[in-house]
Amino acid sequence: MMNCIAIDDEQLSLDLIEDNIKKIPFLTLTKKCTSVFDAIQTLNSEKIDLIFLDIEMPDMNGLQMLKTISSRPMIILITAYDKYAMQGYELDVIDYLLKPVSFDRFVKAANKALDYHAHKSEVSLGQSSKNSIFIKSEHKILKVNISEIEYIESLKDYIKIYCSGKPLLTLMSLKAIESALPSDKFIRVHRSYIIAIDKINYISHNKVFIHETGIPISNTYRDNILGLLPEL
């Protein structure tokens, strides 16, 4: 069972989301919020697993709200506009739904959230020590030495972890593994890539190279990598 809230400044949209949630047995609607400020208060007082979030709202939009929350639940964006899709995925949302949302599309998004939630419950991802993490790959729970990780690539619902040139595929978001890795050793350079700082060979033409593999640096994360690597 996942506790969720719905945030939208249009009451009709909130009522439609509520009707959909009531039809899905693994979702419980904790609250409907007509403003992000009401939602933030709820997040501070309740355990929320999933947010259904509109983007264009008065005072503060949904994407701005996400940037203010340090420990975010899973997010499904529901909006009438497709222009925010790239920004949404850079914030590691579970799904991006365009209004009007059909029920089957709503269920598909909810199931993606359930799969991710179940995976987190099944495997406690995190540092078993300062030197390793655990992931689930090919029906096994594997211990991965942090020192062997070169870079990590996001493939929609999966990530691929490159360890000494050998990729490991696991059902997980880039955001989830980023939170498990030591921030002084790894850096996000693109919405789809995290790299190990000590594995960098060189940076050239908007790419960072690990061995001879060029990984793109997006404008969103350019200042981050230059700030951590001032000598470059």
ZAPA-195958 format. One line per field, with one value per residue (C-alpha): residue in three letters; chain; x, y, z. Coordinates in nm, 3 decimals. Each point is the difference from the previous one (the first is absolute). Layout:
BEGIN
aa ALA_...
ch A_...
east X_...
north Y_...
up Z_...
END
This chain:
BEGIN
aa MET_MET_ASN_CYS_ILE_ALA_ILE_ASP_ASP_GLU_GLN_LEU_SER_LEU_ASP_LEU_ILE_GLU_ASP_ASN_ILE_LYS_LYS_ILE_PRO_PHE_LEU_THR_LEU_THR_LYS_LYS_CYS_THR_SER_VAL_PHE_ASP_ALA_ILE_GLN_THR_LEU_ASN_SER_GLU_LYS_ILE_ASP_LEU_ILE_PHE_LEU_ASP_ILE_GLU_MET_PRO_ASP_MET_ASN_GLY_LEU_GLN_MET_LEU_LYS_THR_ILE_SER_SER_ARG_PRO_MET_ILE_ILE_LEU_ILE_THR_ALA_TYR_ASP_LYS_TYR_ALA_MET_GLN_GLY_TYR_GLU_LEU_ASP_VAL_ILE_ASP_TYR_LEU_LEU_LYS_PRO_VAL_SER_PHE_ASP_ARG_PHE_VAL_LYS_ALA_ALA_ASN_LYS_ALA_LEU_ASP_TYR_HIS_ALA_HIS_LYS_SER_GLU_VAL_SER_LEU_GLY_GLN_SER_SER_LYS_ASN_SER_ILE_PHE_ILE_LYS_SER_GLU_HIS_LYS_ILE_LEU_LYS_VAL_ASN_ILE_SER_GLU_ILE_GLU_TYR_ILE_GLU_SER_LEU_LYS_ASP_TYR_ILE_LYS_ILE_TYR_CYS_SER_GLY_LYS_PRO_LEU_LEU_THR_LEU_MET_SER_LEU_LYS_ALA_ILE_GLU_SER_ALA_LEU_PRO_SER_ASP_LYS_PHE_ILE_ARG_VAL_HIS_ARG_SER_TYR_ILE_ILE_ALA_ILE_ASP_LYS_ILE_ASN_TYR_ILE_SER_HIS_ASN_LYS_VAL_PHE_ILE_HIS_GLU_THR_GLY_ILE_PRO_ILE_SER_ASN_THR_TYR_ARG_ASP_ASN_ILE_LEU_GLY_LEU_LEU_PRO_GLU_LEU
ch A_A_A_A_A_A_A_A_A_A_A_A_A_A_A_A_A_A_A_A_A_A_A_A_A_A_A_A_A_A_A_A_A_A_A_A_A_A_A_A_A_A_A_A_A_A_A_A_A_A_A_A_A_A_A_A_A_A_A_A_A_A_A_A_A_A_A_A_A_A_A_A_A_A_A_A_A_A_A_A_A_A_A_A_A_A_A_A_A_A_A_A_A_A_A_A_A_A_A_A_A_A_A_A_A_A_A_A_A_A_A_A_A_A_A_A_A_A_A_A_A_A_A_A_A_A_A_A_A_A_A_A_A_A_A_A_A_A_A_A_A_A_A_A_A_A_A_A_A_A_A_A_A_A_A_A_A_A_A_A_A_A_A_A_A_A_A_A_A_A_A_A_A_A_A_A_A_A_A_A_A_A_A_A_A_A_A_A_A_A_A_A_A_A_A_A_A_A_A_A_A_A_A_A_A_A_A_A_A_A_A_A_A_A_A_A_A_A_A_A_A_A_A_A_A_A_A_A_A_A_A_A
east 0.000_0.129_-0.115_-0.038_-0.111_-0.134_0.096_-0.191_-0.156_-0.299_-0.260_-0.131_0.346_0.038_-0.336_0.098_0.329_-0.187_-0.245_0.291_0.184_-0.310_-0.006_0.359_0.026_0.362_-0.047_-0.138_-0.074_0.116_-0.096_-0.100_0.191_-0.087_0.335_0.362_0.015_-0.283_0.182_0.330_-0.176_-0.145_0.341_0.143_-0.269_-0.086_0.192_-0.063_0.132_-0.133_-0.108_-0.226_0.111_-0.124_0.263_-0.158_-0.145_-0.008_0.277_0.229_-0.016_0.044_0.359_0.105_-0.161_0.199_0.324_-0.088_-0.054_0.318_-0.143_-0.262_-0.261_-0.051_-0.151_-0.249_-0.051_-0.346_-0.014_-0.165_0.340_0.272_0.265_0.109_0.076_0.378_0.011_-0.223_0.222_0.308_-0.171_-0.044_-0.377_-0.161_-0.222_-0.128_-0.371_-0.173_-0.357_-0.254_0.139_-0.174_-0.048_0.218_0.285_-0.050_0.017_0.320_0.165_-0.123_0.140_0.339_-0.004_-0.104_0.284_0.253_-0.150_0.003_0.359_0.108_-0.176_0.144_0.358_0.127_0.227_0.272_0.351_0.062_0.332_0.185_0.128_-0.298_-0.370_-0.252_-0.206_-0.237_0.109_-0.098_-0.197_0.297_0.087_0.351_0.256_0.168_0.326_-0.029_0.363_-0.075_-0.289_0.102_-0.332_-0.373_-0.246_-0.377_-0.219_-0.350_-0.114_0.342_0.357_0.319_0.299_0.337_0.252_0.346_-0.160_-0.264_-0.361_-0.252_-0.369_-0.242_-0.354_0.064_-0.007_0.315_-0.115_-0.021_0.354_0.133_-0.127_0.179_0.339_0.250_-0.047_0.373_0.078_-0.280_-0.160_-0.304_0.104_-0.320_-0.358_0.101_0.353_0.190_0.378_0.275_0.218_0.324_-0.065_-0.001_0.275_-0.077_-0.276_-0.037_-0.274_-0.283_0.089_0.181_0.210_0.042_0.260_-0.111_-0.373_-0.138_-0.289_-0.200_-0.008_-0.335_-0.040_-0.198_0.301_0.291_0.053_-0.007_0.284_0.209_-0.055_0.120_0.290_0.130_0.339_-0.158
north 0.000_0.344_0.325_0.279_0.361_0.185_0.363_0.210_0.345_-0.121_-0.179_-0.202_-0.140_-0.093_-0.177_-0.200_-0.105_-0.097_-0.215_-0.178_-0.060_-0.153_-0.262_-0.110_-0.229_0.072_0.379_0.198_0.369_0.185_0.348_0.217_0.330_0.308_0.171_-0.105_0.162_-0.220_-0.300_0.088_0.014_-0.345_-0.139_0.130_-0.169_-0.320_-0.292_0.039_-0.247_0.154_0.344_0.064_0.352_0.268_0.244_0.334_0.139_0.349_0.130_-0.301_-0.260_-0.372_-0.018_0.285_-0.183_-0.315_0.195_0.116_-0.352_-0.165_-0.351_-0.052_-0.275_-0.152_0.250_-0.044_0.326_0.066_0.308_0.145_0.100_-0.216_0.275_-0.097_-0.364_0.040_0.193_-0.259_-0.292_0.189_0.002_-0.379_-0.014_-0.343_0.103_0.302_-0.001_0.243_0.110_-0.133_-0.322_-0.327_-0.247_-0.266_0.251_0.100_-0.365_-0.052_0.291_-0.127_-0.345_0.149_0.168_-0.326_-0.191_0.255_0.006_-0.380_-0.014_0.244_-0.213_-0.325_0.116_0.252_0.190_0.186_-0.022_-0.318_0.160_0.305_-0.212_-0.181_0.003_-0.273_-0.024_-0.256_-0.127_-0.314_-0.142_0.042_0.250_0.113_0.182_0.269_0.156_0.377_0.029_-0.209_0.214_0.213_0.151_-0.064_0.041_0.045_-0.204_0.121_-0.240_-0.167_0.107_-0.155_0.006_-0.030_-0.167_-0.042_-0.005_-0.261_0.131_-0.109_0.065_0.062_0.134_0.328_0.375_0.206_0.211_-0.304_-0.117_0.357_0.034_-0.322_0.099_0.224_0.354_0.075_-0.284_0.021_0.280_0.035_0.141_-0.062_-0.102_-0.349_-0.033_-0.007_-0.038_-0.088_0.306_-0.194_-0.190_0.314_0.004_0.337_0.244_0.122_0.143_-0.025_-0.356_-0.166_-0.301_-0.313_-0.205_0.070_0.016_0.350_0.091_0.317_0.292_0.181_0.370_-0.084_-0.170_0.190_0.230_-0.297_-0.182_0.313_0.095_-0.337_-0.008_0.359_-0.104_-0.110
up 0.000_-0.094_0.159_-0.253_-0.033_-0.304_-0.069_-0.252_0.013_-0.205_0.209_-0.295_-0.066_0.367_-0.003_-0.309_0.160_0.316_-0.201_-0.172_0.326_0.160_-0.277_0.063_0.305_0.087_0.021_0.295_-0.047_0.311_-0.117_-0.295_-0.007_-0.202_0.064_0.039_0.343_0.126_-0.146_0.168_0.337_-0.067_-0.098_0.328_0.209_-0.190_-0.152_-0.371_-0.258_-0.322_-0.126_-0.298_-0.091_-0.238_-0.130_-0.084_0.322_0.156_0.231_-0.049_-0.276_0.052_-0.127_0.228_0.290_-0.073_0.020_0.353_0.139_0.124_0.038_-0.267_-0.036_-0.342_-0.246_-0.285_-0.189_-0.145_-0.222_-0.308_-0.143_-0.154_0.011_0.353_-0.079_-0.014_0.328_0.160_-0.091_0.114_0.341_-0.021_-0.012_-0.028_-0.291_-0.196_-0.087_-0.236_0.072_-0.069_0.147_-0.086_0.282_-0.161_-0.033_0.363_0.107_-0.201_0.184_0.337_-0.075_-0.080_0.340_0.165_-0.168_0.119_0.350_0.020_-0.118_0.269_0.261_-0.131_-0.012_0.250_-0.230_0.178_0.127_0.192_0.076_-0.124_-0.286_-0.154_-0.088_-0.079_-0.318_-0.150_-0.342_-0.191_0.294_0.233_0.268_-0.082_0.208_-0.208_0.106_-0.030_-0.106_-0.310_-0.127_-0.299_-0.104_0.010_-0.286_0.030_-0.236_0.090_0.276_0.028_0.058_-0.132_0.236_-0.173_0.228_-0.146_-0.343_0.087_0.007_0.264_-0.075_0.286_0.045_0.178_-0.065_-0.039_0.293_0.229_-0.062_0.006_0.356_0.095_-0.140_0.182_-0.134_0.020_-0.242_-0.259_-0.197_-0.226_-0.339_-0.194_0.073_-0.116_0.141_0.329_-0.010_0.244_0.045_0.036_-0.326_-0.216_-0.262_-0.156_-0.098_-0.358_-0.223_0.255_0.089_0.286_-0.095_0.208_-0.183_-0.358_0.073_-0.046_0.232_-0.075_0.243_-0.005_0.070_0.314_0.162_-0.158_0.297_0.238_-0.167_-0.053_0.363_0.125_-0.241_-0.001_-0.118_-0.328
END
